[in-house]
Amino acid sequence: MPGRFILTSVVHRRKIRISDTYFIPRHPPIFAATDGGRDMASNPVETADPVDAAETPALVDHIIGRYHRVHSRELPELIQMAQRVEQAHQTHPAVPAGLAALLKQMLGELTIHMQKEELVLFPQMKKGGRPEIGTPIMVMMAEHDDHSAFLRAVDGLTQGLQVPEGGCGTWRALYAGLAKLSADLTDHIHIENDILFPRFLGSGA
């Protein structure tokens, strides 16, 4: 039904086994001020994070443009590269066997997650929220945990994104792209969990 939030998560049908022992480093702040390539993080006048101060409609638009659209564009490219690496190096002991399939599953679940946000949750937030908005927010946060688990699984399959000696250009490009995906998705989750969502949960929603 239009306007209703679907609470059922597809992640519980996951068939992969994910270890929680992998470590994903936090990405440096993406909004660090720069001046002609010079890092200005040491200047207290320039370090205010515009994300914290952004009005909710602008913040939502930023999330969609900077993260949703980027994930949707880059993940299919990473899947194609993973398929090429797995095929070309299938006998190599360090080949990340199963990576393409894992990324396909990740793309499918992340796409559904982002659609629920864009079609239902974010429009409600732009209008100021509703009393029952806390329930879908908690569902989104639980799904964020699942996305983080995918990143840990990727980290495990790729031995911490370490390209073996003599690895081809596609292999190197793949792991560089996965490092960017991990950093982007980690920041994406942080902005929603720690900045956007508390604006509504803190109001008693």
Accessible surface in RSA format (square Angstrom, percent):
REM  Atomic radii and reference values for relative SASA: ProtOr
REM  Chains: A
REM  Algorithm: Lee & Richards
REM  Probe-radius: 1.40
REM  Slices: 20
REM RES _ NUM      All-atoms   Total-Side   Main-Chain    Non-polar    All polar
REM                ABS   REL    ABS   REL    ABS   REL    ABS   REL    ABS   REL
RES MET A   1   165.65  85.8 114.64  75.9  51.02 121.5 100.17  85.2  65.48  86.8
RES PRO A   2   138.15 100.7 107.57  98.1  30.58 111.1 119.63  98.8  18.52 115.1
RES GLY A   3    55.28  68.2   0.00   N/A  55.28  68.2  36.67 100.6  18.61  41.7
RES ARG A   4   152.59  64.1 142.40  72.6  10.19  24.3  37.12  50.7 115.47  70.0
RES PHE A   5    32.19  16.1  12.78   7.9  19.41  50.5  12.82   7.8  19.37  55.4
RES ILE A   6   104.03  59.2 101.15  75.4   2.88   6.9 102.91  74.1   1.11   3.0
RES LEU A   7    85.72  47.7  71.32  51.0  14.39  36.2  71.41  50.2  14.30  38.5
RES THR A   8   100.52  71.5  86.45  87.6  14.07  33.5  58.81  79.0  41.71  63.1
RES SER A   9    14.90  12.6   7.86  10.5   7.04  16.2   7.61  16.2   7.29  10.2
RES VAL A  10    36.35  23.9  32.38  29.3   3.97   9.6  32.38  28.1   3.97  10.8
RES VAL A  11     8.04   5.3   4.32   3.9   3.72   9.0   4.32   3.7   3.72  10.1
RES HIS A  12   152.36  83.3 117.96  82.0  34.40  88.0  85.37  88.0  66.98  77.9
RES ARG A  13   163.68  68.7 145.20  74.0  18.48  44.0  79.54 108.7  84.14  51.0
RES ARG A  14    47.24  19.8  23.84  12.2  23.40  55.7   9.99  13.7  37.25  22.6
RES LYS A  15   193.89  94.6 163.12 100.1  30.78  73.3 113.24 101.9  80.65  85.9
RES ILE A  16    56.63  32.2  37.28  27.8  19.35  46.6  43.44  31.3  13.19  35.8
RES ARG A  17   235.16  98.7 201.75 102.8  33.41  79.5  82.22 112.4 152.93  92.7
RES ILE A  18    40.80  23.2  10.87   8.1  29.94  72.2  12.53   9.0  28.28  76.7
RES SER A  19    43.40  36.7  30.86  41.2  12.55  28.9  32.32  68.8  11.09  15.5
RES ASP A  20   112.67  78.9  86.51  86.1  26.15  61.8  31.96  75.2  80.70  80.5
RES THR A  21   117.56  83.6  84.29  85.4  33.28  79.3  80.08 107.6  37.48  56.7
RES TYR A  22    81.89  38.2  70.86  40.3  11.03  28.7  39.54  29.7  42.36  52.2
RES PHE A  23   156.09  78.1 142.96  88.5  13.13  34.2 146.27  88.7   9.82  28.1
RES ILE A  24    38.25  21.8  20.29  15.1  17.96  43.3  21.17  15.2  17.08  46.3
RES PRO A  25    88.43  64.5  82.79  75.5   5.64  20.5  83.32  68.8   5.11  31.8
RES ARG A  26   130.75  54.9 106.65  54.4  24.10  57.4  74.02 101.2  56.73  34.4
RES HIS A  27    55.42  30.3  48.64  33.8   6.79  17.4  34.14  35.2  21.29  24.8
RES PRO A  28    91.53  66.7  83.57  76.2   7.96  28.9  90.95  75.1   0.57   3.5
RES PRO A  29   100.28  73.1  86.70  79.0  13.58  49.4  92.72  76.6   7.56  47.0
RES ILE A  30    50.53  28.8  13.98  10.4  36.54  88.1  21.32  15.4  29.21  79.3
RES PHE A  31    62.79  31.4  43.18  26.7  19.61  51.0  48.97  29.7  13.82  39.6
RES ALA A  32    50.87  46.8  27.39  42.3  23.48  53.4  37.49  52.8  13.38  35.5
RES ALA A  33    29.16  26.8  18.39  28.4  10.78  24.5  26.63  37.5   2.53   6.7
RES THR A  34    92.33  65.7  66.62  67.5  25.72  61.3  35.03  47.1  57.30  86.6
RES ASP A  35    78.35  54.9  69.68  69.3   8.68  20.5  10.45  24.6  67.90  67.7
RES GLY A  36    89.12 109.9   0.00   N/A  89.12 109.9  45.94 126.1  43.19  96.7
RES GLY A  37    75.23  92.8   0.00   N/A  75.23  92.8  37.43 102.7  37.80  84.7
RES ARG A  38   139.39  58.5 131.76  67.2   7.63  18.2  72.38  98.9  67.01  40.6
RES ASP A  39    94.10  65.9  77.98  77.6  16.12  38.1  39.01  91.8  55.08  54.9
RES MET A  40    20.46  10.6  19.95  13.2   0.50   1.2  17.07  14.5   3.39   4.5
RES ALA A  41    60.65  55.8  42.85  66.1  17.80  40.5  44.80  63.1  15.85  42.0
RES SER A  42   108.23  91.5  74.29  99.1  33.94  78.2  57.87 123.2  50.36  70.5
RES ASN A  43    53.56  36.9  49.46  47.8   4.10   9.9  14.53  35.0  39.03  37.7
RES PRO A  44   115.40  84.1  91.62  83.5  23.78  86.4  96.90  80.0  18.50 115.0
RES VAL A  45   123.30  81.1  97.98  88.7  25.31  61.0 104.84  91.1  18.46  50.1
RES GLU A  46    72.80  41.8  62.65  47.4  10.15  24.2   3.75   7.3  69.05  56.4
RES THR A  47    65.57  46.6  41.21  41.8  24.36  58.1  28.99  38.9  36.58  55.3
RES ALA A  48    87.67  80.6  63.76  98.4  23.91  54.4  75.35 106.1  12.33  32.7
RES ASP A  49    52.73  36.9  41.16  41.0  11.57  27.4  18.01  42.4  34.72  34.6
RES PRO A  50    73.84  53.8  63.58  58.0  10.26  37.3  71.05  58.7   2.79  17.4
RES VAL A  51     6.16   4.1   4.36   3.9   1.80   4.3   6.16   5.4   0.00   0.0
RES ASP A  52    84.19  59.0  66.08  65.8  18.11  42.8  28.15  66.2  56.05  55.9
RES ALA A  53    85.88  79.0  55.04  84.9  30.84  70.2  64.92  91.4  20.96  55.5
RES ALA A  54    28.62  26.3  15.68  24.2  12.93  29.4  25.77  36.3   2.85   7.6
RES GLU A  55   131.73  75.6 127.89  96.8   3.84   9.1  51.21  99.1  80.52  65.7
RES THR A  56    21.78  15.5  19.77  20.0   2.01   4.8   8.30  11.1  13.48  20.4
RES PRO A  57    58.05  42.3  57.99  52.9   0.06   0.2  58.05  47.9   0.00   0.0
RES ALA A  58    56.73  52.2  45.06  69.5  11.67  26.6  50.90  71.7   5.84  15.5
RES LEU A  59     1.20   0.7   0.78   0.6   0.42   1.1   1.20   0.8   0.00   0.0
RES VAL A  60     0.26   0.2   0.26   0.2   0.00   0.0   0.26   0.2   0.00   0.0
RES ASP A  61    74.74  52.4  65.05  64.7   9.69  22.9  27.72  65.2  47.02  46.9
RES HIS A  62    51.28  28.0  41.15  28.6  10.13  25.9  31.79  32.8  19.49  22.7
RES ILE A  63     0.00   0.0   0.00   0.0   0.00   0.0   0.00   0.0   0.00   0.0
RES ILE A  64    32.17  18.3  32.17  24.0   0.00   0.0  32.17  23.2   0.00   0.0
RES GLY A  65    40.73  50.2   0.00   N/A  40.73  50.2  29.40  80.7  11.33  25.4
RES ARG A  66    70.34  29.5  63.68  32.5   6.67  15.9  36.66  50.1  33.68  20.4
RES TYR A  67     0.06   0.0   0.00   0.0   0.05   0.1   0.06   0.0   0.00   0.0
RES HIS A  68     0.25   0.1   0.25   0.2   0.00   0.0   0.25   0.3   0.00   0.0
RES ARG A  69   117.29  49.2 114.59  58.4   2.70   6.4  50.49  69.0  66.80  40.5
RES VAL A  70    16.00  10.5  16.00  14.5   0.00   0.0  16.00  13.9   0.00   0.0
RES HIS A  71     1.47   0.8   1.21   0.8   0.27   0.7   0.37   0.4   1.11   1.3
RES SER A  72    48.60  41.1  38.03  50.7  10.58  24.4  28.83  61.4  19.78  27.7
RES ARG A  73   134.11  56.3 122.11  62.2  11.99  28.6  64.93  88.7  69.17  41.9
RES GLU A  74    31.09  17.8  30.96  23.4   0.13   0.3  12.59  24.3  18.50  15.1
RES LEU A  75     0.00   0.0   0.00   0.0   0.00   0.0   0.00   0.0   0.00   0.0
RES PRO A  76    48.53  35.4  46.11  42.0   2.42   8.8  47.69  39.4   0.84   5.2
RES GLU A  77    91.02  52.3  89.01  67.3   2.01   4.8  33.98  65.7  57.03  46.6
RES LEU A  78     5.79   3.2   5.79   4.1   0.00   0.0   5.79   4.1   0.00   0.0
RES ILE A  79    13.18   7.5  13.18   9.8   0.00   0.0  13.18   9.5   0.00   0.0
RES GLN A  80   114.89  64.2 113.61  83.0   1.28   3.1  27.32  58.2  87.57  66.4
RES MET A  81    38.69  20.0  38.69  25.6   0.00   0.0  26.83  22.8  11.85  15.7
RES ALA A  82     0.00   0.0   0.00   0.0   0.00   0.0   0.00   0.0   0.00   0.0
RES GLN A  83    74.42  41.6  67.35  49.2   7.07  16.8  28.68  61.0  45.74  34.7
RES ARG A  84   144.35  60.6 138.21  70.5   6.15  14.6  54.87  75.0  89.48  54.2
RES VAL A  85     1.16   0.8   0.08   0.1   1.08   2.6   1.16   1.0   0.00   0.0
RES GLU A  86    35.98  20.7  32.09  24.3   3.89   9.3  14.60  28.2  21.39  17.5
RES GLN A  87   125.51  70.2 118.28  86.4   7.22  17.2  47.17 100.4  78.34  59.4
RES ALA A  88    76.74  70.6  39.16  60.4  37.58  85.5  48.85  68.8  27.88  73.9
RES HIS A  89    43.48  23.8  39.47  27.4   4.01  10.3  30.30  31.2  13.18  15.3
RES GLN A  90   115.54  64.6  92.31  67.5  23.23  55.3  28.15  59.9  87.39  66.3
RES THR A  91   131.16  93.3 100.91 102.3  30.25  72.1  77.27 103.8  53.89  81.5
RES HIS A  92    61.54  33.6  53.89  37.5   7.65  19.6  41.39  42.7  20.14  23.4
RES PRO A  93   134.17  97.8  90.78  82.8  43.39 157.7 104.15  86.0  30.02 186.6
RES ALA A  94    33.04  30.4  22.05  34.0  10.99  25.0  28.80  40.6   4.24  11.2
RES VAL A  95    25.21  16.6  13.22  12.0  12.00  28.9  13.22  11.5  12.00  32.5
RES PRO A  96     0.75   0.5   0.00   0.0   0.75   2.7   0.75   0.6   0.00   0.0
RES ALA A  97    68.34  62.8  55.83  86.2  12.52  28.5  57.47  80.9  10.87  28.8
RES GLY A  98    35.71  44.0   0.00   N/A  35.71  44.0  28.67  78.7   7.04  15.8
RES LEU A  99     0.00   0.0   0.00   0.0   0.00   0.0   0.00   0.0   0.00   0.0
RES ALA A 100     9.19   8.4   9.19  14.2   0.00   0.0   9.19  12.9   0.00   0.0
RES ALA A 101    66.03  60.7  56.60  87.3   9.43  21.5  59.37  83.6   6.66  17.6
RES LEU A 102     7.48   4.2   5.40   3.9   2.08   5.2   6.87   4.8   0.61   1.6
RES LEU A 103     0.00   0.0   0.00   0.0   0.00   0.0   0.00   0.0   0.00   0.0
RES LYS A 104   108.85  53.1  99.23  60.9   9.62  22.9  55.44  49.9  53.41  56.9
RES GLN A 105    50.47  28.2  40.37  29.5  10.11  24.1  29.84  63.5  20.63  15.6
RES MET A 106     0.56   0.3   0.56   0.4   0.00   0.0   0.56   0.5   0.00   0.0
RES LEU A 107    38.00  21.2  38.00  27.2   0.00   0.0  38.00  26.7   0.00   0.0
RES GLY A 108    34.74  42.8   0.00   N/A  34.74  42.8  33.62  92.3   1.13   2.5
RES GLU A 109    15.99   9.2  12.67   9.6   3.32   7.9   7.03  13.6   8.96   7.3
RES LEU A 110     0.62   0.3   0.62   0.4   0.00   0.0   0.62   0.4   0.00   0.0
RES THR A 111    43.89  31.2  43.77  44.4   0.12   0.3  38.76  52.1   5.13   7.8
RES ILE A 112    71.42  40.6  71.36  53.2   0.06   0.2  71.36  51.4   0.06   0.2
RES HIS A 113     1.50   0.8   1.20   0.8   0.30   0.8   1.02   1.0   0.48   0.6
RES MET A 114     7.41   3.8   7.41   4.9   0.00   0.0   7.41   6.3   0.00   0.0
RES GLN A 115    93.41  52.2  91.83  67.1   1.59   3.8  25.78  54.9  67.63  51.3
RES LYS A 116    22.85  11.1  20.08  12.3   2.78   6.6  20.67  18.6   2.19   2.3
RES GLU A 117     0.00   0.0   0.00   0.0   0.00   0.0   0.00   0.0   0.00   0.0
RES GLU A 118    41.98  24.1  29.19  22.1  12.79  30.4   7.34  14.2  34.64  28.3
RES LEU A 119   137.49  76.6 114.31  81.8  23.18  58.3 116.04  81.5  21.46  57.7
RES VAL A 120    22.29  14.7  18.82  17.0   3.47   8.4  21.72  18.9   0.57   1.6
RES LEU A 121     0.18   0.1   0.08   0.1   0.10   0.2   0.18   0.1   0.00   0.0
RES PHE A 122     2.43   1.2   2.43   1.5   0.00   0.0   2.43   1.5   0.00   0.0
RES PRO A 123    47.77  34.8  44.10  40.2   3.67  13.3  47.31  39.1   0.46   2.9
RES GLN A 124    28.28  15.8  26.21  19.2   2.07   4.9  14.81  31.5  13.47  10.2
RES MET A 125     2.50   1.3   0.00   0.0   2.50   5.9   0.00   0.0   2.50   3.3
RES LYS A 126    87.49  42.7  64.72  39.7  22.77  54.2  31.81  28.6  55.68  59.3
RES LYS A 127   181.02  88.3 143.20  87.9  37.82  90.1  95.94  86.4  85.08  90.6
RES GLY A 128    59.06  72.8   0.00   N/A  59.06  72.8  32.26  88.5  26.80  60.0
RES GLY A 129    23.68  29.2   0.00   N/A  23.68  29.2   2.99   8.2  20.69  46.3
RES ARG A 130   117.60  49.4 109.46  55.8   8.15  19.4  35.54  48.6  82.06  49.7
RES PRO A 131   120.98  88.2  99.80  91.0  21.18  77.0 109.60  90.5  11.39  70.8
RES GLU A 132    90.99  52.2  81.34  61.5   9.65  23.0  68.63 132.7  22.36  18.3
RES ILE A 133     1.08   0.6   0.80   0.6   0.28   0.7   1.08   0.8   0.00   0.0
RES GLY A 134     8.49  10.5   0.00   N/A   8.49  10.5   8.20  22.5   0.29   0.6
RES THR A 135    75.71  53.8  68.40  69.3   7.31  17.4  39.97  53.7  35.74  54.0
RES PRO A 136    10.34   7.5  10.34   9.4   0.00   0.0  10.34   8.5   0.00   0.0
RES ILE A 137     0.00   0.0   0.00   0.0   0.00   0.0   0.00   0.0   0.00   0.0
RES MET A 138   108.06  56.0 103.47  68.5   4.59  10.9  96.62  82.1  11.44  15.2
RES VAL A 139    28.25  18.6  24.96  22.6   3.29   7.9  28.02  24.3   0.23   0.6
RES MET A 140     0.00   0.0   0.00   0.0   0.00   0.0   0.00   0.0   0.00   0.0
RES MET A 141    48.34  25.0  46.74  30.9   1.60   3.8  47.29  40.2   1.06   1.4
RES ALA A 142    54.78  50.4  48.66  75.1   6.12  13.9  52.14  73.4   2.64   7.0
RES GLU A 143     6.98   4.0   6.98   5.3   0.00   0.0   3.49   6.8   3.49   2.8
RES HIS A 144     2.40   1.3   2.12   1.5   0.28   0.7   1.98   2.0   0.42   0.5
RES ASP A 145    95.06  66.6  91.58  91.2   3.48   8.2  27.32  64.3  67.75  67.6
RES ASP A 146    28.43  19.9  28.06  27.9   0.37   0.9   0.37   0.9  28.06  28.0
RES HIS A 147     2.24   1.2   2.24   1.6   0.00   0.0   1.60   1.7   0.64   0.7
RES SER A 148    29.30  24.8  29.30  39.1   0.00   0.0  13.06  27.8  16.23  22.7
RES ALA A 149    11.50  10.6  11.50  17.8   0.00   0.0  11.50  16.2   0.00   0.0
RES PHE A 150     0.19   0.1   0.19   0.1   0.00   0.0   0.19   0.1   0.00   0.0
RES LEU A 151     8.56   4.8   5.33   3.8   3.22   8.1   5.45   3.8   3.11   8.4
RES ARG A 152    54.21  22.8  54.21  27.6   0.00   0.0   7.92  10.8  46.29  28.1
RES ALA A 153    11.61  10.7   6.87  10.6   4.74  10.8   9.90  13.9   1.71   4.5
RES VAL A 154     7.24   4.8   7.24   6.6   0.00   0.0   7.24   6.3   0.00   0.0
RES ASP A 155    27.47  19.2  25.96  25.8   1.50   3.6   4.06   9.6  23.41  23.3
RES GLY A 156    12.31  15.2   0.00   N/A  12.31  15.2   4.63  12.7   7.68  17.2
RES LEU A 157    64.45  35.9  53.84  38.5  10.61  26.7  57.00  40.0   7.45  20.1
RES THR A 158     1.32   0.9   0.00   0.0   1.32   3.2   0.42   0.6   0.90   1.4
RES GLN A 159   125.83  70.4 110.42  80.7  15.41  36.7  41.72  88.8  84.11  63.8
RES GLY A 160    33.21  41.0   0.00   N/A  33.21  41.0  17.72  48.6  15.49  34.7
RES LEU A 161    40.93  22.8  27.93  20.0  13.00  32.7  27.93  19.6  13.00  35.0
RES GLN A 162   125.40  70.1 117.52  85.9   7.88  18.8  38.20  81.3  87.20  66.1
RES VAL A 163    38.43  25.3  13.90  12.6  24.53  59.1  13.90  12.1  24.53  66.5
RES PRO A 164    25.03  18.2  13.39  12.2  11.64  42.3  25.03  20.7   0.00   0.0
RES GLU A 165   177.00 101.6 143.71 108.7  33.29  79.3  64.53 124.8 112.47  91.8
RES GLY A 166    71.09  87.7   0.00   N/A  71.09  87.7  39.54 108.5  31.55  70.7
RES GLY A 167    11.88  14.7   0.00   N/A  11.88  14.7   3.49   9.6   8.39  18.8
RES CYS A 168    46.29  35.0  36.33  40.5   9.95  23.4  38.57  97.7   7.72   8.3
RES GLY A 169    54.23  66.9   0.00   N/A  54.23  66.9  37.02 101.6  17.21  38.5
RES THR A 170    30.27  21.5  22.45  22.8   7.82  18.6   8.74  11.7  21.53  32.5
RES TRP A 171     1.02   0.4   1.02   0.5   0.00   0.0   1.02   0.5   0.00   0.0
RES ARG A 172   124.04  52.1 119.49  60.9   4.55  10.8  46.66  63.8  77.37  46.9
RES ALA A 173    48.44  44.5  36.80  56.8  11.65  26.5  44.34  62.4   4.10  10.9
RES LEU A 174     0.00   0.0   0.00   0.0   0.00   0.0   0.00   0.0   0.00   0.0
RES TYR A 175     7.07   3.3   5.57   3.2   1.50   3.9   4.39   3.3   2.67   3.3
RES ALA A 176    66.42  61.1  50.68  78.2  15.74  35.8  59.24  83.4   7.19  19.0
RES GLY A 177    19.40  23.9   0.00   N/A  19.40  23.9  17.81  48.9   1.60   3.6
RES LEU A 178     3.08   1.7   0.80   0.6   2.29   5.7   0.80   0.6   2.29   6.2
RES ALA A 179    45.95  42.2  39.52  61.0   6.43  14.6  41.04  57.8   4.91  13.0
RES LYS A 180    88.60  43.2  81.96  50.3   6.64  15.8  84.21  75.8   4.40   4.7
RES LEU A 181     1.99   1.1   1.64   1.2   0.36   0.9   1.99   1.4   0.00   0.0
RES SER A 182    19.06  16.1  19.06  25.4   0.00   0.0  13.06  27.8   6.00   8.4
RES ALA A 183    15.45  14.2  12.52  19.3   2.94   6.7  15.03  21.2   0.43   1.1
RES ASP A 184     3.62   2.5   3.62   3.6   0.00   0.0   0.35   0.8   3.27   3.3
RES LEU A 185     0.90   0.5   0.90   0.6   0.00   0.0   0.90   0.6   0.00   0.0
RES THR A 186    24.84  17.7  21.11  21.4   3.73   8.9  20.55  27.6   4.29   6.5
RES ASP A 187     4.89   3.4   4.89   4.9   0.00   0.0   1.37   3.2   3.52   3.5
RES HIS A 188     2.67   1.5   2.67   1.9   0.00   0.0   2.67   2.8   0.00   0.0
RES ILE A 189    19.32  11.0  19.32  14.4   0.00   0.0  19.32  13.9   0.00   0.0
RES HIS A 190    65.86  36.0  61.92  43.0   3.94  10.1  43.16  44.5  22.70  26.4
RES ILE A 191     6.15   3.5   6.15   4.6   0.00   0.0   6.15   4.4   0.00   0.0
RES GLU A 192     0.00   0.0   0.00   0.0   0.00   0.0   0.00   0.0   0.00   0.0
RES ASN A 193    28.47  19.6  23.04  22.3   5.43  13.1   4.73  11.4  23.74  22.9
RES ASP A 194    86.16  60.3  64.52  64.2  21.63  51.1  17.46  41.1  68.70  68.5
RES ILE A 195    21.42  12.2  14.52  10.8   6.90  16.6  17.76  12.8   3.67   9.9
RES LEU A 196     0.00   0.0   0.00   0.0   0.00   0.0   0.00   0.0   0.00   0.0
RES PHE A 197     0.00   0.0   0.00   0.0   0.00   0.0   0.00   0.0   0.00   0.0
RES PRO A 198    55.98  40.8  47.74  43.5   8.24  29.9  49.44  40.8   6.54  40.7
RES ARG A 199    78.43  32.9  50.96  26.0  27.47  65.4  45.23  61.8  33.20  20.1
RES PHE A 200    16.10   8.1  16.07  10.0   0.03   0.1  16.10   9.8   0.00   0.0
RES LEU A 201    55.20  30.7  40.62  29.1  14.58  36.7  40.86  28.7  14.34  38.6
RES GLY A 202    71.12  87.7   0.00   N/A  71.12  87.7  37.54 103.0  33.58  75.2
RES SER A 203    90.17  76.2  46.80  62.5  43.38  99.9  49.23 104.8  40.94  57.4
RES GLY A 204    70.87  87.4   0.00   N/A  70.87  87.4  37.99 104.3  32.87  73.6
RES ALA A 205    38.77  35.6   4.31   6.6  34.46  78.4  17.82  25.1  20.95  55.5
END  Absolute sums over single chains surface
CHAIN  1 A    11103.0       8555.3       2547.8       6577.5       4525.5
END  Absolute sums over all chains
TOTAL         11103.0       8555.3       2547.8       6577.5       4525.5
